[in-house]
Amino acid sequence: MNNQIDSLKNDIYIRINDMARSCVNKNNYVFSDYFNPSEAEYVFKAVDKLYDVKYMVFGGNDQCERRIIGFCPVYLALYEQLFPLNAVKIGLNKKFSTDVSHRDYLGSIIALGIDRRKIGDILIFDGSAICYVKKEISDYIASNITKIGKNSVAFTEVLNIGEFELKEPKTEEKSFTVPSLRLDVIAGGAFNIARGKIKNIIESERVFVNFVTETSVSKNINENDIITVRGFGRIKVLSVNGRTKKERISITVLKYV
């Protein structure tokens, strides 16, 4: 396992440095493929050692888990609209459609011969989905996707980032008290997960802090941190409100429902 992690880490460091060098040599923008939350830790460690380029990460919207990193020379501006991304909207034939999952959409796209690294987050709605992908493959997907699972595709549309608005996610605030600001304590309290169970979930790499995989149960959490627990949901820590008479810490989180 450690050998696999070291190999992944080295591969990411090499790729990041190659992209940064290419950016400097060509005096131009350079963008990666998508990286996942498990890779994000090593991506950020690699870019922290760079000093002669600007960088930015973006996946299609502010809540994306899978993201791309872009580089540019220090004298240029780097912003979201420059990223080589599109959103492919896929609509199903509602008359004959059955329940479909993220796995169904992803599997159908990959079945077209698409590299997973070219595919970002997939947002599922009633009878349709928005799939963030590298711009180079967006037209191909839109022209060739005909089924999602057993469901026929009724229409596809390629959308430029920024030319459409997503519905605001449903949220609710929740306030509770915790003995500390440790990750396991806050995640367990927010989702009503027993201490032992959340420990296992964190250590099995199913928890992300600010879209980066986190395996330390004792990681300290701050205001505005975003915590995602696979299978349970996502929260944002809105405020740390001080201590109660019993010396517990009162916090307020925003739950995405």
C-alpha positions as CSV (number, residue, x, y, z in Angstrom):
1,M,0.0,0.0,0.0
2,N,2.8,2.4,0.9
3,N,4.5,1.6,-2.4
4,Q,1.3,2.5,-4.3
5,I,1.0,5.8,-2.4
6,D,4.7,6.7,-3.0
7,S,4.3,5.8,-6.7
8,L,1.1,8.0,-7.0
9,K,2.9,10.9,-5.1
10,N,6.0,10.7,-7.3
11,D,3.8,10.6,-10.5
12,I,1.9,13.7,-9.4
13,Y,5.0,15.6,-8.5
14,I,6.5,14.8,-11.9
15,R,3.4,15.8,-13.8
16,I,2.9,19.1,-11.8
17,N,6.6,20.1,-12.3
18,D,6.4,19.2,-16.1
19,M,3.3,21.4,-16.5
20,A,4.8,24.3,-14.6
21,R,8.0,24.0,-16.6
22,S,6.0,23.9,-19.9
23,C,4.1,27.0,-18.7
24,V,7.3,29.0,-18.1
25,N,9.0,27.8,-21.3
26,K,6.0,28.5,-23.5
27,N,4.8,31.6,-21.7
28,N,1.3,30.3,-21.9
29,Y,-1.5,28.6,-20.0
30,V,-1.3,24.9,-19.2
31,F,-4.1,22.8,-17.8
32,S,-4.1,19.3,-16.3
33,D,-6.7,16.6,-16.6
34,Y,-9.1,16.0,-13.7
35,F,-7.7,14.9,-10.4
36,N,-9.7,13.3,-7.6
37,P,-9.8,14.2,-3.9
38,S,-7.4,11.4,-3.0
39,E,-4.8,13.0,-5.4
40,A,-5.5,16.6,-4.3
41,E,-3.3,16.4,-1.2
42,Y,-0.2,15.6,-3.3
43,V,-1.2,18.1,-6.0
44,F,-1.3,21.0,-3.5
45,K,2.0,19.8,-1.8
46,A,3.6,19.9,-5.3
47,V,2.4,23.4,-6.2
48,D,3.4,24.8,-2.9
49,K,7.0,24.4,-3.9
50,L,6.6,26.4,-7.1
51,Y,7.3,30.1,-7.2
52,D,7.5,31.3,-10.8
53,V,4.0,30.5,-11.9
54,K,0.4,31.2,-10.9
55,Y,-2.0,28.4,-10.4
56,M,-5.7,27.8,-9.8
57,V,-8.0,24.8,-9.4
58,F,-11.5,24.5,-10.8
59,G,-13.8,21.7,-11.7
60,G,-16.9,23.4,-13.2
61,N,-18.4,24.9,-10.0
62,D,-17.4,25.7,-6.5
63,Q,-18.6,22.5,-5.1
64,C,-16.9,20.0,-7.5
65,E,-14.8,17.3,-5.9
66,R,-12.9,16.4,-9.1
67,R,-10.9,19.4,-10.3
68,I,-8.3,20.6,-12.9
69,I,-5.3,22.6,-12.1
70,G,-4.3,25.5,-14.4
71,F,-1.0,27.3,-14.6
72,C,0.0,30.6,-16.1
73,P,3.0,33.0,-16.1
74,V,3.0,35.4,-13.2
75,Y,2.2,38.4,-15.4
76,L,-1.1,36.8,-16.8
77,A,-4.5,36.5,-15.2
78,L,-6.0,33.1,-14.5
79,Y,-9.8,32.7,-14.1
80,E,-12.5,30.1,-14.4
81,Q,-13.6,30.9,-18.0
82,L,-10.2,30.1,-19.3
83,F,-10.4,26.4,-18.1
84,P,-10.9,24.0,-21.0
85,L,-14.1,22.6,-19.7
86,N,-17.7,22.2,-20.9
87,A,-20.8,20.8,-19.3
88,V,-22.7,18.2,-21.3
89,K,-26.3,18.1,-20.4
90,I,-27.9,14.6,-21.0
91,G,-31.7,14.3,-20.9
92,L,-33.5,11.0,-20.7
93,N,-36.7,9.9,-22.3
94,K,-38.9,10.4,-19.2
95,K,-41.8,8.3,-20.6
96,F,-39.7,5.1,-20.4
97,S,-36.9,6.0,-18.0
98,T,-36.1,4.0,-14.9
99,D,-34.0,5.1,-11.9
100,V,-30.4,5.9,-12.8
101,S,-27.4,6.6,-10.7
102,H,-24.1,8.4,-10.9
103,R,-22.6,5.0,-11.8
104,D,-24.9,4.6,-14.7
105,Y,-24.0,8.0,-16.2
106,L,-20.3,7.5,-15.6
107,G,-20.3,3.9,-17.0
108,S,-22.1,5.0,-20.2
109,I,-19.6,7.8,-20.8
110,I,-16.6,5.6,-20.1
111,A,-18.1,2.9,-22.4
112,L,-17.6,5.4,-25.3
113,G,-13.8,5.0,-24.8
114,I,-13.4,8.1,-22.7
115,D,-10.5,8.3,-20.2
116,R,-11.8,8.7,-16.6
117,R,-9.3,11.6,-16.2
118,K,-11.2,13.6,-18.8
119,I,-14.5,13.4,-16.7
120,G,-15.3,15.6,-13.8
121,D,-18.3,15.7,-11.4
122,I,-21.7,14.4,-12.6
123,L,-24.7,16.2,-11.2
124,I,-28.0,14.2,-11.4
125,F,-31.4,15.9,-11.6
126,D,-34.9,14.5,-12.3
127,G,-34.6,12.9,-15.8
128,S,-31.3,14.6,-16.7
129,A,-27.7,15.2,-15.6
130,I,-24.9,17.8,-16.0
131,C,-21.5,16.2,-16.7
132,Y,-18.4,18.3,-16.5
133,V,-15.8,17.2,-19.0
134,K,-12.7,18.4,-20.7
135,K,-13.7,20.5,-23.7
136,E,-11.9,18.3,-26.2
137,I,-14.3,15.4,-25.6
138,S,-17.6,17.3,-25.0
139,D,-18.9,17.2,-28.6
140,Y,-17.9,13.5,-29.0
141,I,-19.9,12.6,-25.9
142,A,-22.9,14.7,-26.9
143,S,-23.0,13.1,-30.4
144,N,-22.5,9.5,-29.4
145,I,-24.2,8.9,-26.0
146,T,-27.4,7.1,-26.8
147,K,-28.2,5.2,-23.5
148,I,-27.7,5.7,-19.8
149,G,-28.0,2.2,-18.3
150,K,-31.2,0.9,-19.9
151,N,-32.6,4.3,-20.5
152,S,-32.7,6.0,-23.9
153,V,-31.1,9.5,-24.2
154,A,-33.7,12.0,-25.5
155,F,-31.3,15.0,-26.0
156,T,-27.8,16.3,-25.3
157,E,-26.5,19.8,-25.1
158,V,-23.0,21.1,-24.8
159,L,-22.9,24.1,-22.5
160,N,-20.0,26.6,-21.9
161,I,-19.1,27.1,-18.2
162,G,-20.8,30.3,-17.0
163,E,-23.5,30.2,-19.6
164,F,-26.0,28.4,-17.4
165,E,-27.1,28.5,-13.7
166,L,-27.5,25.5,-11.4
167,K,-30.3,25.5,-8.9
168,E,-29.1,26.4,-5.5
169,P,-28.7,23.3,-3.4
170,K,-31.2,22.8,-0.6
171,T,-29.6,23.4,2.8
172,E,-30.5,23.6,6.4
173,E,-28.6,24.9,9.4
174,K,-27.9,22.7,12.4
175,S,-26.4,23.8,15.7
176,F,-24.9,21.4,18.3
177,T,-22.2,21.2,20.9
178,V,-18.9,19.2,20.7
179,P,-16.1,18.6,23.1
180,S,-13.5,19.6,20.5
181,L,-13.1,20.7,16.9
182,R,-11.7,17.3,15.7
183,L,-12.9,16.0,12.4
184,D,-14.4,12.8,13.8
185,V,-16.3,14.7,16.5
186,I,-17.8,17.3,14.1
187,A,-18.6,14.9,11.3
188,G,-20.1,12.4,13.7
189,G,-22.3,15.1,15.3
190,A,-23.4,16.6,12.0
191,F,-24.6,13.2,10.6
192,N,-25.4,11.4,13.8
193,I,-22.7,8.8,13.3
194,A,-21.3,6.9,16.2
195,R,-17.7,7.7,17.2
196,G,-16.4,4.2,16.3
197,K,-18.2,4.2,12.9
198,I,-17.0,7.6,11.8
199,K,-13.5,6.6,12.8
200,N,-13.7,3.7,10.4
201,I,-15.2,5.8,7.6
202,I,-12.5,8.4,7.9
203,E,-9.7,5.9,8.0
204,S,-11.2,4.1,4.9
205,E,-10.7,7.4,2.9
206,R,-14.4,8.2,2.5
207,V,-14.2,11.7,4.1
208,F,-13.0,14.9,2.5
209,V,-12.1,18.2,4.0
210,N,-12.3,21.0,1.4
211,F,-12.4,18.4,-1.3
212,V,-9.2,16.7,-0.2
213,T,-9.1,13.2,1.3
214,E,-8.5,13.3,5.0
215,T,-7.6,10.1,7.0
216,S,-6.7,11.7,10.3
217,V,-9.6,11.6,12.8
218,S,-8.0,14.3,14.9
219,K,-7.6,16.9,12.2
220,N,-8.6,20.3,13.5
221,I,-11.6,21.8,11.7
222,N,-12.1,25.6,11.2
223,E,-14.9,27.9,10.2
224,N,-15.8,27.7,6.5
225,D,-14.3,24.2,6.1
226,I,-16.4,21.9,4.0
227,I,-16.7,18.3,5.1
228,T,-18.0,15.6,2.8
229,V,-18.8,12.1,4.1
230,R,-19.4,9.6,1.3
231,G,-22.8,8.1,1.7
232,F,-24.0,10.7,4.2
233,G,-23.7,14.1,2.6
234,R,-21.8,17.4,3.0
235,I,-21.6,20.2,5.5
236,K,-20.0,23.6,5.8
237,V,-18.9,24.9,9.2
238,L,-20.6,28.3,9.4
239,S,-19.5,29.4,12.9
240,V,-17.8,28.4,16.1
241,N,-20.0,30.1,18.7
242,G,-17.9,29.8,21.9
243,R,-18.2,27.5,24.9
244,T,-21.2,26.6,27.0
245,K,-21.4,26.5,30.8
246,K,-20.3,22.8,30.6
247,E,-17.2,23.8,28.6
248,R,-18.4,22.3,25.3
249,I,-18.0,24.1,22.1
250,S,-21.1,25.3,20.3
251,I,-21.0,25.2,16.5
252,T,-23.3,25.9,13.6
253,V,-23.1,24.0,10.3
254,L,-24.9,24.2,7.0
255,K,-26.1,20.8,5.8
256,Y,-26.6,20.2,2.1
257,V,-29.8,18.1,1.8
